[in-house]
């Protein structure tokens, strides 16, 4: 019986080989144009699924929204005591109240703060109102309605004094324009909590028949944000690479020894005391900025790139006194972290918080006895 079975299997082999040969011959007989069209069709289906299949970077966009709101609130609070001298009527000496250097105050929509700048009381009220809107953005309450108003008022405010700003203000404005088309409140927001009460199946069934349009707008906004931040890093890295100070590895030393950017002289001296460290930081920042877009294509290199760019921004924030610029860039870097990673982190923090709360309750119970 065993020999019969073996004979049968052996007898089937030519039939299998002939079928494979026939399939190969049929593939070879397919015209090149048809194969190209098939590849294009598969690529189009993949692109359609990626853009309209589901929301991407929901946690990352939530972090972006929160940090963007914190950045605006931080700028307003740190400048509140000197608001009239930096942006208000006390800054008239620089001539921008009469002749603004920026074009925004000449545009009706973005001229609200410029019109109120000569009225200290009204200017203060508007600044407080803008801070309240920043808090609303952080909490994620009616964000699709609030964010456009916040954007208009913010641009109107920050463009009052061109000398008080930096390139972080431009990035902040560009990022918020893209955020207008994204759903930044699907996670960690009051909007998500409200929608979940109305629909227990949220966020999987919201949007109705036009859900795919909302998904596509959200995902295209992510593409725009990713392009913007990668363009900033790449252009900055290439610009640095063309400078002699960066090529010779001492570029980090110069700004840290100035009064304007050396905000922590002791730390600056400690960091720049060893020459090889200065060279490593100078060249490393150029390499990370230029390589960052390419490091995003692989999970492991993406982790290295994000950690490197995070260290880069933390150094700028701490050593050069540019926390709000750094926080703006870190906010958008969050979209490159997968939702799965955020969910794992959320569960880990939740378990830690629950165990800590339970431990405190048990300690209170023992002490009450």
C-alpha positions as CSV (number, residue, x, y, z in Angstrom):
1,X,0.0,0.0,0.0
2,X,2.9,2.3,0.8
3,X,4.5,1.7,-2.5
4,X,1.1,2.4,-4.3
5,X,0.8,5.7,-2.4
6,X,4.4,6.7,-3.4
7,X,3.7,5.7,-6.9
8,X,0.6,7.9,-7.0
9,X,2.4,10.9,-5.6
10,X,5.2,10.5,-8.1
11,X,2.7,10.2,-10.8
12,X,1.1,13.5,-9.8
13,X,4.3,15.5,-9.9
14,X,4.4,15.9,-13.7
15,X,0.8,17.2,-13.5
16,X,1.7,19.8,-10.9
17,X,4.8,20.8,-12.8
18,X,2.8,21.2,-15.9
19,X,0.3,23.4,-14.1
20,X,3.1,25.7,-12.8
21,X,4.6,25.8,-16.2
22,X,1.2,26.8,-17.7
23,X,0.8,29.5,-15.1
24,X,4.2,30.9,-15.8
25,X,3.6,30.8,-19.5
26,X,0.3,32.7,-19.0
27,X,2.1,35.3,-16.9
28,X,4.7,35.7,-19.6
29,X,1.9,36.1,-22.2
30,X,0.3,39.0,-20.3
31,X,1.2,42.2,-22.2
32,X,3.6,44.6,-20.5
33,X,0.9,47.4,-20.6
34,X,-1.5,45.2,-18.7
35,X,1.1,44.4,-16.0
36,X,1.9,48.1,-15.7
37,X,-1.8,49.0,-15.4
38,X,-2.2,46.2,-12.8
39,X,0.6,47.6,-10.7
40,X,-0.8,51.1,-11.0
41,X,-4.2,49.8,-9.9
42,X,-2.8,48.0,-6.9
43,X,-0.8,51.2,-6.0
44,X,-4.0,53.3,-6.3
45,X,-6.0,50.9,-4.1
46,X,-3.2,51.0,-1.5
47,X,-3.1,54.8,-1.6
48,X,-6.9,55.0,-1.4
49,X,-7.0,52.6,1.6
50,X,-4.2,54.6,3.3
51,X,-5.9,58.0,2.9
52,X,-9.6,57.0,3.4
53,X,-9.5,53.6,5.2
54,X,-9.0,54.9,8.8
55,X,-7.7,57.8,10.9
56,X,-4.0,57.8,11.3
57,X,-1.9,59.3,14.2
58,X,-4.9,59.9,16.4
59,X,-2.8,60.0,19.5
60,X,0.0,61.9,17.9
61,X,-2.4,64.6,16.7
62,X,-3.8,64.8,20.2
63,X,-0.3,65.4,21.6
64,X,0.2,68.0,18.8
65,X,-2.9,69.8,19.8
66,X,-2.1,69.8,23.5
67,X,1.5,71.0,23.0
68,X,0.5,73.7,20.5
69,X,-1.9,75.0,23.1
70,X,0.7,74.9,25.8
71,X,3.2,76.7,23.6
72,X,0.7,79.5,23.0
73,X,-0.3,79.7,26.6
74,X,3.4,79.7,27.7
75,X,4.3,82.6,25.4
76,X,1.3,84.6,26.6
77,X,2.0,84.0,30.3
78,X,5.7,84.7,30.1
79,X,5.1,87.9,28.3
80,X,2.1,89.1,30.3
81,X,3.9,91.3,32.8
82,X,5.8,93.0,30.0
83,X,2.9,92.9,27.5
84,X,2.6,96.7,27.0
85,X,6.4,97.1,26.5
86,X,6.8,94.1,24.2
87,X,3.7,94.1,22.1
88,X,1.5,97.0,23.4
89,X,1.5,100.7,23.4
90,X,4.9,100.8,25.2
91,X,6.5,99.3,22.0
92,X,5.6,102.4,20.0
93,X,9.3,103.4,19.9
94,X,10.1,100.7,17.4
95,X,7.7,102.3,14.8
96,X,5.7,99.2,14.1
97,X,2.5,100.6,15.5
98,X,2.6,103.4,12.8
99,X,4.3,101.3,10.1
100,X,4.2,97.5,10.7
101,X,7.0,95.5,9.3
102,X,4.7,92.5,8.8
103,X,2.0,92.5,6.2
104,X,-0.5,90.8,8.6
105,X,-1.6,94.0,10.5
106,X,-2.6,95.4,7.1
107,X,-5.0,92.5,6.5
108,X,-8.4,93.2,8.0
109,X,-8.8,89.7,9.4
110,X,-5.4,89.8,11.2
111,X,-5.5,93.4,12.4
112,X,-7.6,93.0,15.5
113,X,-4.7,93.3,18.0
114,X,-3.1,96.1,16.0
115,X,-6.3,98.1,16.3
116,X,-6.5,97.6,20.1
117,X,-2.8,98.2,20.7
118,X,-3.2,101.8,21.7
119,X,-5.8,100.9,24.3
120,X,-4.1,99.2,27.2
121,X,-7.2,97.9,28.9
122,X,-8.7,96.5,25.7
123,X,-5.4,95.0,24.7
124,X,-5.1,93.2,28.1
125,X,-8.7,91.9,27.8
126,X,-7.9,90.5,24.3
127,X,-4.7,88.9,25.5
128,X,-6.5,87.2,28.4
129,X,-9.2,86.0,25.9
130,X,-6.5,84.6,23.7
131,X,-5.0,82.7,26.7
132,X,-8.4,81.3,27.5
133,X,-8.7,80.0,23.9
134,X,-5.3,78.4,24.3
135,X,-6.6,76.5,27.4
136,X,-9.7,75.4,25.4
137,X,-7.4,74.1,22.7
138,X,-5.4,72.1,25.3
139,X,-8.6,70.6,26.7
140,X,-10.0,69.8,23.3
141,X,-13.4,71.4,23.6
142,X,-15.2,72.3,20.3
143,X,-11.8,72.5,18.7
144,X,-13.0,72.6,15.1
145,X,-14.8,75.8,16.0
146,X,-12.3,77.3,18.4
147,X,-9.1,76.6,16.4
148,X,-9.8,79.0,13.5
149,X,-10.6,81.9,15.9
150,X,-7.4,81.1,17.9
151,X,-5.3,81.0,14.7
152,X,-6.6,84.5,13.6
153,X,-6.2,86.1,17.0
154,X,-2.7,84.5,17.5
155,X,-1.4,85.7,14.2
156,X,-2.8,89.2,15.0
157,X,-1.1,89.2,18.3
158,X,2.3,87.7,17.5
159,X,2.9,89.9,14.4
160,X,2.7,93.1,16.5
161,X,6.4,93.2,17.1
162,X,8.6,91.6,14.5
163,X,11.7,91.9,16.6
164,X,10.2,89.9,19.5
165,X,9.6,86.8,17.4
166,X,11.7,84.0,15.9
167,X,11.3,81.3,13.2
168,X,9.3,79.2,15.7
169,X,6.4,81.7,15.2
170,X,6.3,80.9,11.5
171,X,6.4,77.2,12.1
172,X,3.6,77.6,14.7
173,X,1.4,79.4,12.2
174,X,2.0,76.9,9.4
175,X,1.3,73.9,11.7
176,X,-2.0,75.4,12.9
177,X,-3.2,76.0,9.3
178,X,-2.7,72.3,8.6
179,X,-4.4,71.4,11.9
180,X,-7.6,73.1,10.7
181,X,-8.2,70.1,8.4
182,X,-7.3,67.4,11.0
183,X,-9.4,65.9,13.7
184,X,-7.1,66.5,16.7
185,X,-9.7,65.6,19.3
186,X,-10.3,61.9,18.7
187,X,-8.1,61.2,21.8
188,X,-7.5,62.9,25.1
189,X,-10.1,65.6,24.7
190,X,-13.4,66.8,26.0
191,X,-14.8,66.4,22.5
192,X,-14.0,62.7,22.5
193,X,-15.6,62.3,25.9
194,X,-18.7,64.0,24.8
195,X,-19.0,62.0,21.5
196,X,-18.4,58.8,23.4
197,X,-21.4,59.5,25.7
198,X,-23.5,60.2,22.6
199,X,-22.3,57.2,20.7
200,X,-20.7,54.3,22.7
201,X,-19.1,53.0,19.5
202,X,-17.1,56.3,18.9
203,X,-14.6,56.7,17.4
204,X,-15.3,53.9,15.0
205,X,-18.7,54.9,13.6
206,X,-18.7,58.7,13.5
207,X,-19.0,60.8,10.4
208,X,-21.9,59.1,8.7
209,X,-21.8,58.7,4.9
210,X,-19.2,61.4,4.5
211,X,-16.8,59.7,7.0
212,X,-14.3,59.0,4.2
213,X,-14.0,62.7,3.4
214,X,-13.2,63.6,7.0
215,X,-10.7,60.7,7.2
216,X,-9.0,61.9,4.0
217,X,-8.8,65.5,5.2
218,X,-7.3,64.3,8.4
219,X,-4.7,62.1,6.8
220,X,-3.7,64.7,4.2
221,X,-3.2,67.1,7.0
222,X,-0.8,64.6,8.6
223,X,1.1,64.4,5.3
224,X,1.3,68.2,5.1
225,X,2.6,68.4,8.7
226,X,5.1,65.6,8.1
227,X,6.4,67.4,5.0
228,X,6.7,70.7,6.7
229,X,8.6,69.4,9.7
230,X,10.9,67.3,7.4
231,X,11.5,70.3,5.2
232,X,12.5,72.4,8.2
233,X,14.9,69.8,9.4
234,X,16.4,69.0,6.0
235,X,16.8,72.6,4.9
236,X,18.3,73.6,8.3
237,X,20.7,70.7,8.2
238,X,21.9,71.5,4.6
239,X,22.2,75.2,5.5
240,X,24.4,74.3,8.5
241,X,26.5,71.9,6.4
242,X,27.4,74.7,4.1
243,X,28.8,76.9,7.0
244,X,32.5,76.8,7.9
245,X,31.7,76.7,11.7
246,X,29.6,73.6,11.3
247,X,32.1,71.9,9.0
248,X,35.0,72.5,11.4
249,X,32.8,71.4,14.4
250,X,32.8,74.4,16.6
251,X,29.4,76.0,15.7
252,X,27.7,75.0,18.9
253,X,30.4,76.8,21.0
254,X,29.7,80.3,19.5
255,X,26.0,80.9,20.5
256,X,26.4,79.3,23.9
257,X,29.1,81.9,24.8
258,X,26.8,84.9,24.0
259,X,24.6,86.7,26.4
260,X,21.5,86.3,24.3
261,X,21.6,82.5,23.9
262,X,23.9,81.4,26.7
263,X,21.1,81.6,29.2
264,X,22.8,79.1,31.6
265,X,26.5,80.1,31.6
266,X,27.6,77.3,33.9
267,X,26.0,74.7,31.8
268,X,27.3,76.3,28.6
269,X,30.9,76.3,30.0
270,X,30.5,72.7,31.1
271,X,29.2,71.5,27.8
272,X,31.8,73.4,25.7
273,X,34.8,72.6,28.0
274,X,35.7,69.5,26.1
275,X,36.5,70.0,22.4
276,X,35.5,66.5,21.1
277,X,32.1,67.0,22.8
278,X,31.5,70.2,20.9
279,X,32.5,68.6,17.6
280,X,30.2,65.6,18.3
281,X,27.2,67.8,19.1
282,X,27.8,70.1,16.1
283,X,28.2,67.3,13.6
284,X,25.6,65.2,15.2
285,X,22.9,67.8,14.9
286,X,23.7,68.3,11.2
287,X,23.6,64.5,10.5
288,X,20.4,64.0,12.5
289,X,18.6,66.9,10.7
290,X,19.6,65.8,7.2
291,X,18.9,62.1,7.9
292,X,15.7,62.5,9.8
293,X,13.3,62.2,6.8
294,X,15.0,59.0,5.7
295,X,15.1,57.5,9.2
296,X,11.3,57.5,9.3
297,X,10.9,54.6,6.9
298,X,12.1,52.0,9.3
299,X,10.7,51.4,12.8
300,X,14.0,51.1,14.5
301,X,15.7,54.0,12.8
302,X,12.6,56.1,13.4
303,X,13.0,55.5,17.2
304,X,16.6,56.6,17.0
305,X,15.7,59.6,14.9
306,X,13.0,60.7,17.2
307,X,15.1,60.3,20.3
308,X,17.9,62.2,18.6
309,X,15.7,65.1,17.5
310,X,14.1,65.2,20.9
311,X,17.5,65.6,22.6
312,X,18.3,68.2,20.0
313,X,15.3,70.3,20.9
314,X,15.7,69.8,24.6
315,X,19.2,71.1,24.3
316,X,18.0,74.2,22.4
317,X,15.2,74.8,25.0
318,X,17.5,74.5,28.0
319,X,20.8,75.9,26.9
320,X,19.7,78.5,24.4
321,X,16.6,79.8,26.0
322,X,14.2,78.8,23.2
323,X,11.7,76.6,24.9
324,X,8.6,77.6,22.8
325,X,10.3,77.0,19.5
326,X,11.5,73.6,20.7
327,X,8.0,72.7,22.1
328,X,6.4,73.7,18.7
329,X,8.7,71.3,16.9
330,X,8.3,68.5,19.4
331,X,4.5,68.9,19.1
332,X,4.5,67.9,15.4
333,X,7.2,65.2,15.9
334,X,4.6,63.3,17.9
335,X,2.7,62.4,14.7
336,X,5.5,60.0,13.8
337,X,4.8,57.8,16.9
338,X,2.4,55.0,16.2
339,X,-1.0,54.8,17.9
340,X,0.0,51.4,19.1
341,X,2.9,52.8,21.0
342,X,0.8,55.5,22.6
343,X,-1.8,52.8,23.6
344,X,0.9,50.8,25.3
345,X,2.2,53.8,27.1
346,X,-1.4,54.8,28.1
347,X,-2.0,51.3,29.6
348,X,1.3,51.4,31.4
349,X,0.6,54.8,32.9
350,X,-3.0,53.7,33.8
351,X,-1.8,50.6,35.6
352,X,0.9,52.6,37.5
353,X,-1.7,55.3,38.4
354,X,-4.2,52.6,39.6
355,X,-1.6,50.8,41.7
356,X,-0.4,54.1,43.2
357,X,-4.0,55.1,44.0
358,X,-4.8,51.7,45.5
359,X,-1.6,51.9,47.6
360,X,-2.5,55.3,48.9
361,X,-6.0,54.2,49.8
362,X,-4.6,51.1,51.7
363,X,-2.2,53.4,53.5
364,X,-5.0,55.7,54.5
365,X,-7.1,52.8,55.7
366,X,-4.3,51.5,57.9
367,X,-3.6,54.9,59.3
368,X,-7.3,55.4,60.2
369,X,-7.2,52.2,62.2
